[in-house]
């Protein structure tokens, strides 16, 4: 399965480099290196981080409805971006927006990490994430209500819908490094997740520290999801969809699902971005739909189906 996903990802990357508003074709070198390559790399990095984060959380909790959005890291990143828009930092410096979003994600991750260091159960960990997400959502709504002008509010709303377009190479590099570190941390949890899936008591009897596993998971998800949200805005449901789609082919063992979910998340987000680029050619649209909107349209029915099962 991993080989097939890697081959699919390679095909999608080539298609992403060739796809434009007028269809498929070899673009000029300037467009290729400054526009399409950063967009492709960022879609792969963000999708990979979301996919493997979802697989880790679902495996550790034994719940197929677990999603990285539960932890509130993305909400904290959005709050950091709102601050950048509110104070005019996003317009003053190109890197101010991703830096502010990453700072918000880092602060949220530290809060979550500190709680995970004390909490010894996954339930307490998730409850802390839900509380963090609620606080970040309330502060974000307050920032939008107190926006200094309608232009800042419009820019903030547009950014919150999520997109990997029009990102500079420096911004992509700024996001890709922490995402890669976070994914590496999460991929090392395979054996621990297999033990934790048997129950925290059983894992402890086998010599695995459940609290330490949650600390590593909190740090890895904070890096992998927070850096992506800080750069690409709100993109949800990837971490929910991908592990559930791959589980029938890969199996129920959490460790076996990590690498396929990483590649599958990259494939799904890259395919969604390709669909967003080609949508104005196929549908009566005047502009490309936002990436976060497409993933929400895909994920919401999927969540309803899973919940009914």
Short mmCIF file of the C-alpha atoms (twelve columns), coordinates in Angstrom:
data_MODEL
# 
_entry.id   MODEL 
# 
loop_
_atom_site.group_PDB 
_atom_site.id 
_atom_site.type_symbol 
_atom_site.label_atom_id 
_atom_site.label_alt_id 
_atom_site.label_comp_id 
_atom_site.label_asym_id 
_atom_site.label_seq_id 
_atom_site.Cartn_x 
_atom_site.Cartn_y 
_atom_site.Cartn_z 
_atom_site.pdbx_PDB_model_num 
ATOM 1   C CA . UNK A 1   0.000   0.000  0.000   1 
ATOM 2   C CA . UNK A 2   2.821   2.409  0.859   1 
ATOM 3   C CA . UNK A 3   4.403   1.950  -2.567  1 
ATOM 4   C CA . UNK A 4   1.137   2.623  -4.355  1 
ATOM 5   C CA . UNK A 5   0.552   5.763  -2.310  1 
ATOM 6   C CA . UNK A 6   4.094   6.976  -3.003  1 
ATOM 7   C CA . UNK A 7   3.557   6.421  -6.739  1 
ATOM 8   C CA . UNK A 8   0.209   8.230  -6.588  1 
ATOM 9   C CA . UNK A 9   1.845   11.120 -4.753  1 
ATOM 10  C CA . UNK A 10  4.527   11.369 -7.432  1 
ATOM 11  C CA . UNK A 11  1.884   11.500 -10.186 1 
ATOM 12  C CA . UNK A 12  -0.076  14.163 -8.303  1 
ATOM 13  C CA . UNK A 13  3.073   16.247 -7.772  1 
ATOM 14  C CA . UNK A 14  3.810   16.219 -11.513 1 
ATOM 15  C CA . UNK A 15  0.190   17.128 -12.265 1 
ATOM 16  C CA . UNK A 16  0.334   19.930 -9.703  1 
ATOM 17  C CA . UNK A 17  3.421   21.411 -11.347 1 
ATOM 18  C CA . UNK A 18  1.739   21.310 -14.762 1 
ATOM 19  C CA . UNK A 19  -1.793  22.405 -13.782 1 
ATOM 20  C CA . UNK A 20  -2.803  26.033 -14.157 1 
ATOM 21  C CA . UNK A 21  -5.845  28.189 -14.712 1 
ATOM 22  C CA . UNK A 22  -5.817  27.391 -18.441 1 
ATOM 23  C CA . UNK A 23  -5.326  23.656 -18.018 1 
ATOM 24  C CA . UNK A 24  -2.289  21.374 -18.123 1 
ATOM 25  C CA . UNK A 25  0.946   22.536 -19.695 1 
ATOM 26  C CA . UNK A 26  4.602   23.275 -19.038 1 
ATOM 27  C CA . UNK A 27  4.758   26.740 -17.441 1 
ATOM 28  C CA . UNK A 28  7.580   29.295 -17.736 1 
ATOM 29  C CA . UNK A 29  10.431  28.718 -15.308 1 
ATOM 30  C CA . UNK A 30  9.520   31.730 -13.160 1 
ATOM 31  C CA . UNK A 31  5.962   30.468 -12.606 1 
ATOM 32  C CA . UNK A 32  7.211   26.936 -12.006 1 
ATOM 33  C CA . UNK A 33  9.807   27.807 -9.339  1 
ATOM 34  C CA . UNK A 34  8.106   30.726 -7.597  1 
ATOM 35  C CA . UNK A 35  4.431   29.742 -7.718  1 
ATOM 36  C CA . UNK A 36  3.690   26.112 -8.494  1 
ATOM 37  C CA . UNK A 37  6.593   24.392 -6.747  1 
ATOM 38  C CA . UNK A 38  6.015   26.197 -3.398  1 
ATOM 39  C CA . UNK A 39  2.292   25.463 -3.685  1 
ATOM 40  C CA . UNK A 40  2.941   21.780 -4.354  1 
ATOM 41  C CA . UNK A 41  5.493   21.395 -1.563  1 
ATOM 42  C CA . UNK A 42  3.258   23.150 0.967   1 
ATOM 43  C CA . UNK A 43  0.229   21.003 0.056   1 
ATOM 44  C CA . UNK A 44  2.312   17.843 0.473   1 
ATOM 45  C CA . UNK A 45  3.759   18.979 3.816   1 
ATOM 46  C CA . UNK A 46  0.462   20.165 5.331   1 
ATOM 47  C CA . UNK A 47  -1.438  17.083 4.137   1 
ATOM 48  C CA . UNK A 48  1.240   14.729 5.444   1 
ATOM 49  C CA . UNK A 49  1.213   16.384 8.865   1 
ATOM 50  C CA . UNK A 50  -2.569  16.224 9.124   1 
ATOM 51  C CA . UNK A 51  -2.738  12.612 7.921   1 
ATOM 52  C CA . UNK A 52  -0.179  11.163 10.323  1 
ATOM 53  C CA . UNK A 53  -1.540  13.249 13.224  1 
ATOM 54  C CA . UNK A 54  -5.000  11.815 12.662  1 
ATOM 55  C CA . UNK A 55  -3.636  8.274  12.562  1 
ATOM 56  C CA . UNK A 56  -1.747  8.784  15.838  1 
ATOM 57  C CA . UNK A 57  -4.752  10.212 17.665  1 
ATOM 58  C CA . UNK A 58  -7.171  7.578  16.382  1 
ATOM 59  C CA . UNK A 59  -4.775  4.782  17.256  1 
ATOM 60  C CA . UNK A 60  -3.986  6.083  20.725  1 
ATOM 61  C CA . UNK A 61  -7.624  6.758  21.608  1 
ATOM 62  C CA . UNK A 62  -9.093  3.746  19.832  1 
ATOM 63  C CA . UNK A 63  -11.675 6.090  18.316  1 
ATOM 64  C CA . UNK A 64  -12.121 6.524  14.575  1 
ATOM 65  C CA . UNK A 65  -13.718 9.947  15.060  1 
ATOM 66  C CA . UNK A 66  -10.568 11.465 16.578  1 
ATOM 67  C CA . UNK A 67  -9.196  14.382 14.564  1 
ATOM 68  C CA . UNK A 68  -6.265  16.805 15.016  1 
ATOM 69  C CA . UNK A 69  -8.782  19.628 15.269  1 
ATOM 70  C CA . UNK A 70  -9.778  18.243 18.676  1 
ATOM 71  C CA . UNK A 71  -6.555  19.518 20.233  1 
ATOM 72  C CA . UNK A 72  -7.111  23.199 19.442  1 
ATOM 73  C CA . UNK A 73  -3.644  23.724 17.928  1 
ATOM 74  C CA . UNK A 74  -5.110  24.901 14.624  1 
ATOM 75  C CA . UNK A 75  -7.420  27.276 16.479  1 
ATOM 76  C CA . UNK A 76  -4.467  28.782 18.321  1 
ATOM 77  C CA . UNK A 77  -2.637  29.242 15.016  1 
ATOM 78  C CA . UNK A 78  -5.705  30.996 13.587  1 
ATOM 79  C CA . UNK A 79  -5.797  33.230 16.638  1 
ATOM 80  C CA . UNK A 80  -2.166  34.184 16.059  1 
ATOM 81  C CA . UNK A 81  -3.000  35.034 12.463  1 
ATOM 82  C CA . UNK A 82  -5.942  37.135 13.608  1 
ATOM 83  C CA . UNK A 83  -3.611  39.141 15.840  1 
ATOM 84  C CA . UNK A 84  -1.313  39.733 12.860  1 
ATOM 85  C CA . UNK A 85  -4.223  41.009 10.780  1 
ATOM 86  C CA . UNK A 86  -5.626  43.058 13.668  1 
ATOM 87  C CA . UNK A 87  -2.396  44.989 14.303  1 
ATOM 88  C CA . UNK A 88  -1.519  45.366 10.619  1 
ATOM 89  C CA . UNK A 89  1.548   43.115 10.871  1 
ATOM 90  C CA . UNK A 90  0.434   40.940 7.957   1 
ATOM 91  C CA . UNK A 91  0.492   43.918 5.606   1 
ATOM 92  C CA . UNK A 92  3.780   45.271 6.956   1 
ATOM 93  C CA . UNK A 93  5.900   42.137 6.476   1 
ATOM 94  C CA . UNK A 94  5.269   39.049 4.287   1 
ATOM 95  C CA . UNK A 95  6.459   36.585 6.952   1 
ATOM 96  C CA . UNK A 96  4.568   38.239 9.813   1 
ATOM 97  C CA . UNK A 97  1.403   36.193 9.226   1 
ATOM 98  C CA . UNK A 98  2.966   32.692 9.291   1 
ATOM 99  C CA . UNK A 99  5.256   33.706 12.167  1 
ATOM 100 C CA . UNK A 100 2.308   34.986 14.209  1 
ATOM 101 C CA . UNK A 101 0.323   31.853 13.408  1 
ATOM 102 C CA . UNK A 102 3.229   29.631 14.352  1 
ATOM 103 C CA . UNK A 103 3.695   31.562 17.616  1 
ATOM 104 C CA . UNK A 104 0.028   31.013 18.454  1 
ATOM 105 C CA . UNK A 105 0.333   27.311 17.645  1 
ATOM 106 C CA . UNK A 106 3.502   27.066 19.740  1 
ATOM 107 C CA . UNK A 107 1.846   28.690 22.752  1 
ATOM 108 C CA . UNK A 108 -1.149  26.378 22.404  1 
ATOM 109 C CA . UNK A 109 1.167   23.394 22.050  1 
ATOM 110 C CA . UNK A 110 3.091   24.392 25.170  1 
ATOM 111 C CA . UNK A 111 -0.158  24.662 27.130  1 
ATOM 112 C CA . UNK A 112 -1.273  21.281 25.853  1 
ATOM 113 C CA . UNK A 113 2.169   19.776 26.440  1 
ATOM 114 C CA . UNK A 114 2.200   21.070 30.014  1 
ATOM 115 C CA . UNK A 115 -1.171  19.500 30.705  1 
ATOM 116 C CA . UNK A 116 -0.177  16.236 29.033  1 
ATOM 117 C CA . UNK A 117 2.889   16.095 31.266  1 
ATOM 118 C CA . UNK A 118 0.586   15.962 34.301  1 
ATOM 119 C CA . UNK A 119 -2.377  14.041 32.885  1 
ATOM 120 C CA . UNK A 120 -1.838  10.330 32.679  1 
ATOM 121 C CA . UNK A 121 -4.858  9.427  30.555  1 
ATOM 122 C CA . UNK A 122 -5.865  10.053 26.975  1 
ATOM 123 C CA . UNK A 123 -9.321  11.231 28.049  1 
ATOM 124 C CA . UNK A 124 -7.857  14.051 30.121  1 
ATOM 125 C CA . UNK A 125 -5.586  14.931 27.215  1 
ATOM 126 C CA . UNK A 126 -8.498  15.234 24.787  1 
ATOM 127 C CA . UNK A 127 -10.578 17.230 27.277  1 
ATOM 128 C CA . UNK A 128 -7.689  19.674 27.621  1 
ATOM 129 C CA . UNK A 129 -7.549  19.984 23.827  1 
ATOM 130 C CA . UNK A 130 -11.283 20.648 23.602  1 
ATOM 131 C CA . UNK A 131 -10.985 23.346 26.264  1 
ATOM 132 C CA . UNK A 132 -8.046  24.916 24.422  1 
ATOM 133 C CA . UNK A 133 -10.000 24.872 21.145  1 
ATOM 134 C CA . UNK A 134 -12.992 26.542 22.828  1 
ATOM 135 C CA . UNK A 135 -10.851 29.327 24.293  1 
ATOM 136 C CA . UNK A 136 -9.078  29.920 20.974  1 
ATOM 137 C CA . UNK A 137 -12.412 29.983 19.115  1 
ATOM 138 C CA . UNK A 138 -13.896 32.503 21.554  1 
ATOM 139 C CA . UNK A 139 -10.859 34.798 21.327  1 
ATOM 140 C CA . UNK A 140 -10.863 34.505 17.530  1 
ATOM 141 C CA . UNK A 141 -14.533 35.521 17.394  1 
ATOM 142 C CA . UNK A 142 -13.737 38.476 19.651  1 
ATOM 143 C CA . UNK A 143 -10.848 39.530 17.389  1 
ATOM 144 C CA . UNK A 144 -13.092 39.369 14.326  1 
ATOM 145 C CA . UNK A 145 -15.815 41.368 16.092  1 
ATOM 146 C CA . UNK A 146 -13.288 44.063 17.044  1 
ATOM 147 C CA . UNK A 147 -11.566 44.187 13.646  1 
ATOM 148 C CA . UNK A 148 -10.280 47.742 13.051  1 
ATOM 149 C CA . UNK A 149 -11.663 47.940 9.501   1 
ATOM 150 C CA . UNK A 150 -13.659 45.829 7.040   1 
ATOM 151 C CA . UNK A 151 -10.566 45.146 4.938   1 
ATOM 152 C CA . UNK A 152 -8.768  43.436 7.816   1 
ATOM 153 C CA . UNK A 153 -11.920 41.425 8.548   1 
ATOM 154 C CA . UNK A 154 -12.209 40.343 4.906   1 
ATOM 155 C CA . UNK A 155 -8.540  39.312 4.762   1 
ATOM 156 C CA . UNK A 156 -8.853  37.382 7.989   1 
ATOM 157 C CA . UNK A 157 -11.988 35.563 6.823   1 
ATOM 158 C CA . UNK A 158 -10.331 34.706 3.525   1 
ATOM 159 C CA . UNK A 159 -7.241  33.338 5.278   1 
ATOM 160 C CA . UNK A 160 -9.279  31.262 7.718   1 
ATOM 161 C CA . UNK A 161 -10.857 29.354 4.811   1 
ATOM 162 C CA . UNK A 162 -7.452  27.835 4.049   1 
ATOM 163 C CA . UNK A 163 -5.244  27.881 0.987   1 
ATOM 164 C CA . UNK A 164 -1.749  26.840 -0.132  1 
ATOM 165 C CA . UNK A 165 -1.677  29.294 -3.030  1 
ATOM 166 C CA . UNK A 166 0.522   32.384 -3.342  1 
ATOM 167 C CA . UNK A 167 3.051   31.357 -0.695  1 
ATOM 168 C CA . UNK A 168 6.662   32.425 -1.021  1 
ATOM 169 C CA . UNK A 169 9.512   29.883 -0.894  1 
ATOM 170 C CA . UNK A 170 10.620  31.380 2.439   1 
ATOM 171 C CA . UNK A 171 7.143   30.820 3.897   1 
ATOM 172 C CA . UNK A 172 7.051   27.236 2.629   1 
ATOM 173 C CA . UNK A 173 10.467  26.546 4.153   1 
ATOM 174 C CA . UNK A 174 9.355   28.110 7.437   1 
ATOM 175 C CA . UNK A 175 6.417   25.686 7.589   1 
ATOM 176 C CA . UNK A 176 8.056   22.569 6.165   1 
ATOM 177 C CA . UNK A 177 10.846  22.278 8.739   1 
ATOM 178 C CA . UNK A 178 8.640   22.056 11.878  1 
ATOM 179 C CA . UNK A 179 6.141   19.875 10.023  1 
ATOM 180 C CA . UNK A 180 8.934   17.439 9.120   1 
ATOM 181 C CA . UNK A 181 10.164  17.397 12.727  1 
ATOM 182 C CA . UNK A 182 6.641   16.793 14.028  1 
ATOM 183 C CA . UNK A 183 6.019   13.973 11.536  1 
ATOM 184 C CA . UNK A 184 9.317   12.329 12.503  1 
ATOM 185 C CA . UNK A 185 8.306   12.441 16.174  1 
ATOM 186 C CA . UNK A 186 4.898   10.908 15.435  1 
ATOM 187 C CA . UNK A 187 6.300   8.140  13.223  1 
ATOM 188 C CA . UNK A 188 8.497   6.969  16.113  1 
ATOM 189 C CA . UNK A 189 5.405   6.238  18.229  1 
ATOM 190 C CA . UNK A 190 4.343   3.120  16.318  1 
ATOM 191 C CA . UNK A 191 5.237   0.504  18.935  1 
ATOM 192 C CA . UNK A 192 3.937   2.668  21.769  1 
ATOM 193 C CA . UNK A 193 0.625   3.141  19.955  1 
ATOM 194 C CA . UNK A 194 0.228   -0.606 19.433  1 
ATOM 195 C CA . UNK A 195 0.646   -1.088 23.177  1 
ATOM 196 C CA . UNK A 196 -1.600  1.852  24.075  1 
ATOM 197 C CA . UNK A 197 -4.348  0.505  21.815  1 
ATOM 198 C CA . UNK A 198 -4.587  -2.475 24.188  1 
ATOM 199 C CA . UNK A 199 -5.414  -0.128 27.069  1 
ATOM 200 C CA . UNK A 200 -3.304  2.092  29.286  1 
ATOM 201 C CA . UNK A 201 -3.104  -0.538 32.024  1 
ATOM 202 C CA . UNK A 202 -1.925  -3.198 29.585  1 
ATOM 203 C CA . UNK A 203 0.580   -0.769 28.055  1 
ATOM 204 C CA . UNK A 204 1.990   -0.026 31.507  1 
ATOM 205 C CA . UNK A 205 2.333   -3.753 32.228  1 
ATOM 206 C CA . UNK A 206 4.339   -4.096 29.003  1 
ATOM 207 C CA . UNK A 207 6.740   -1.384 30.104  1 
ATOM 208 C CA . UNK A 208 5.338   1.566  28.133  1 
ATOM 209 C CA . UNK A 209 4.675   4.870  29.871  1 
ATOM 210 C CA . UNK A 210 1.305   6.151  28.648  1 
ATOM 211 C CA . UNK A 211 1.957   9.679  29.931  1 
ATOM 212 C CA . UNK A 212 5.252   9.852  28.030  1 
ATOM 213 C CA . UNK A 213 3.483   8.666  24.880  1 
ATOM 214 C CA . UNK A 214 0.915   11.423 25.199  1 
ATOM 215 C CA . UNK A 215 3.651   14.003 25.745  1 
ATOM 216 C CA . UNK A 216 5.377   12.941 22.531  1 
ATOM 217 C CA . UNK A 217 2.040   12.889 20.709  1 
ATOM 218 C CA . UNK A 218 1.187   16.385 21.949  1 
ATOM 219 C CA . UNK A 219 4.540   17.780 20.839  1 
ATOM 220 C CA . UNK A 220 4.420   16.037 17.459  1 
ATOM 221 C CA . UNK A 221 0.850   17.085 16.671  1 
ATOM 222 C CA . UNK A 222 1.572   20.651 17.777  1 
ATOM 223 C CA . UNK A 223 4.471   20.889 15.313  1 
ATOM 224 C CA . UNK A 224 2.890   18.977 12.421  1 
ATOM 225 C CA . UNK A 225 -0.555  20.578 12.623  1 
ATOM 226 C CA . UNK A 226 0.335   23.972 14.090  1 
ATOM 227 C CA . UNK A 227 2.941   24.874 11.473  1 
ATOM 228 C CA . UNK A 228 0.552   23.897 8.683   1 
ATOM 229 C CA . UNK A 229 -2.338  25.882 10.121  1 
ATOM 230 C CA . UNK A 230 -0.073  28.875 10.704  1 
ATOM 231 C CA . UNK A 231 0.863   28.937 7.019   1 
ATOM 232 C CA . UNK A 232 -2.128  27.572 5.111   1 
ATOM 233 C CA . UNK A 233 -4.985  28.637 7.399   1 
ATOM 234 C CA . UNK A 234 -7.894  26.438 8.412   1 
ATOM 235 C CA . UNK A 235 -7.854  23.075 6.610   1 
ATOM 236 C CA . UNK A 236 -9.822  20.386 8.382   1 
ATOM 237 C CA . UNK A 237 -11.026 16.793 8.100   1 
ATOM 238 C CA . UNK A 238 -7.880  15.453 6.375   1 
ATOM 239 C CA . UNK A 239 -6.733  13.758 9.579   1 
ATOM 240 C CA . UNK A 240 -10.194 12.239 9.983   1 
ATOM 241 C CA . UNK A 241 -10.717 11.008 6.421   1 
ATOM 242 C CA . UNK A 242 -7.350  9.510  5.498   1 
ATOM 243 C CA . UNK A 243 -6.835  6.924  8.300   1 
ATOM 244 C CA . UNK A 244 -10.406 5.696  7.938   1 
ATOM 245 C CA . UNK A 245 -10.059 5.296  4.183   1 
ATOM 246 C CA . UNK A 246 -6.804  3.361  4.511   1 
ATOM 247 C CA . UNK A 247 -7.700  1.196  7.505   1 
ATOM 248 C CA . UNK A 248 -9.598  -1.498 5.498   1 
ATOM 249 C CA . UNK A 249 -6.521  -2.010 3.287   1 
ATOM 250 C CA . UNK A 250 -3.815  -1.637 5.934   1 
ATOM 251 C CA . UNK A 251 -5.451  -3.163 8.993   1 
ATOM 252 C CA . UNK A 252 -6.325  -2.031 12.489  1 
ATOM 253 C CA . UNK A 253 -2.791  -1.980 13.946  1 
ATOM 254 C CA . UNK A 254 -1.964  1.716  14.628  1 
ATOM 255 C CA . UNK A 255 1.734   1.395  13.782  1 
ATOM 256 C CA . UNK A 256 0.981   -0.022 10.327  1 
ATOM 257 C CA . UNK A 257 -1.232  2.954  9.555   1 
ATOM 258 C CA . UNK A 258 1.284   5.756  10.206  1 
ATOM 259 C CA . UNK A 259 3.305   5.827  6.979   1 
ATOM 260 C CA . UNK A 260 0.269   5.183  4.726   1 
ATOM 261 C CA . UNK A 261 -1.628  7.990  6.489   1 
ATOM 262 C CA . UNK A 262 1.294   10.376 6.001   1 
ATOM 263 C CA . UNK A 263 1.408   9.651  2.266   1 
ATOM 264 C CA . UNK A 264 -2.379  9.490  1.995   1 
ATOM 265 C CA . UNK A 265 -2.799  12.884 3.662   1 
ATOM 266 C CA . UNK A 266 -0.336  14.418 1.205   1 
ATOM 267 C CA . UNK A 267 -2.186  12.794 -1.719  1 
ATOM 268 C CA . UNK A 268 -5.610  13.919 -0.523  1 
ATOM 269 C CA . UNK A 269 -4.662  17.552 0.047   1 
ATOM 270 C CA . UNK A 270 -2.721  17.753 -3.215  1 
ATOM 271 C CA . UNK A 271 -5.668  16.251 -5.101  1 
ATOM 272 C CA . UNK A 272 -8.043  18.717 -3.428  1 
ATOM 273 C CA . UNK A 273 -5.766  21.602 -4.409  1 
ATOM 274 C CA . UNK A 274 -5.712  20.345 -8.006  1 
ATOM 275 C CA . UNK A 275 -9.506  20.213 -7.940  1 
ATOM 276 C CA . UNK A 276 -9.602  23.793 -6.639  1 
ATOM 277 C CA . UNK A 277 -7.382  24.941 -9.503  1 
ATOM 278 C CA . UNK A 278 -9.385  23.146 -12.179 1 
ATOM 279 C CA . UNK A 279 -12.835 23.927 -10.703 1 
ATOM 280 C CA . UNK A 280 -13.291 27.245 -12.604 1 
ATOM 281 C CA . UNK A 281 -12.805 25.317 -15.862 1 
ATOM 282 C CA . UNK A 282 -15.377 22.654 -14.954 1 
ATOM 283 C CA . UNK A 283 -17.955 24.705 -13.042 1 
ATOM 284 C CA . UNK A 284 -19.444 28.192 -13.491 1 
ATOM 285 C CA . UNK A 285 -17.107 29.773 -10.933 1 
ATOM 286 C CA . UNK A 286 -15.351 33.125 -11.185 1 
ATOM 287 C CA . UNK A 287 -12.483 32.171 -8.858  1 
ATOM 288 C CA . UNK A 288 -10.838 29.135 -7.336  1 
ATOM 289 C CA . UNK A 289 -12.686 27.775 -4.279  1 
ATOM 290 C CA . UNK A 290 -10.714 27.792 -1.060  1 
ATOM 291 C CA . UNK A 291 -8.968  24.570 -0.122  1 
ATOM 292 C CA . UNK A 292 -10.429 24.479 3.395   1 
ATOM 293 C CA . UNK A 293 -13.934 24.707 1.940   1 
ATOM 294 C CA . UNK A 294 -13.334 21.708 -0.328  1 
ATOM 295 C CA . UNK A 295 -11.942 19.543 2.469   1 
ATOM 296 C CA . UNK A 296 -14.911 20.508 4.647   1 
ATOM 297 C CA . UNK A 297 -17.340 19.533 1.871   1 
ATOM 298 C CA . UNK A 298 -15.579 16.170 1.628   1 
ATOM 299 C CA . UNK A 299 -15.183 15.609 5.342   1 
ATOM 300 C CA . UNK A 300 -18.582 16.594 6.710   1 
ATOM 301 C CA . UNK A 301 -20.546 13.805 4.936   1 
ATOM 302 C CA . UNK A 302 -17.743 11.373 5.785   1 
ATOM 303 C CA . UNK A 303 -18.055 12.291 9.467   1 
ATOM 304 C CA . UNK A 304 -21.824 11.748 9.360   1 
ATOM 305 C CA . UNK A 305 -21.349 8.298  7.805   1 
ATOM 306 C CA . UNK A 306 -18.793 7.317  10.449  1 
ATOM 307 C CA . UNK A 307 -21.000 8.598  13.257  1 
ATOM 308 C CA . UNK A 308 -23.976 6.586  11.989  1 
ATOM 309 C CA . UNK A 309 -21.847 3.445  11.921  1 
# 
